[in-house]
């Protein structure tokens, strides 16, 4: 099973290379829901905190400033602890 990759406080040069700050923005209030990734998602959390628990795995805490890669095909449960605002890119 592929895992969630988290880079805490990524280098601004890396974010510029990825074009992360030009990606669309997604927001979500405090909530909990299941999710399955049809394709890989890379995201940069601008605000908030979430615990993502893959099926059969342990929860991963993601906070503002983190660069995260979710693998294609992963089924998980999102628990949004603090309202989230993030840049995201699929594929």
Secondary structure, 3 states (H helix, E strand, C coil): CCCCEEECCCCHHHHHHHCHHHCEEEEECCEEEEEECCCCEEEEEEEEEEEEEECCCCEEEEECCCEEEECCCCEEEEEEEEEEEEEEEEC
